[in-house]
Amino acid sequence: AIDKASTGRTVIMIAHRLSTIVDADTIAVVENGRIVEEGDHDSLIRNNGAYAAQWRVQTGQA
């Protein structure tokens, strides 16, 4: 539903469940009110930072 509604639009989505935003063009990781990482899912996983750590926890790979 969100994919269809967001086509051709800019959407700002706040999510705790990363599977919700895995297909987003750009993901910004916010810690303590500051953006600490930004990129798409694949680049954030490669960076092995906060996003990748949380992804591993949420997918049972931790």
Summary of the structure (lengths in Angstrom):
residues: 62
radius of gyration: 12.0
end to end distance: 30.4
largest distance: 35.8
contacts: 120
relative contact order: 0.15
helix: 39%
strand: 18%
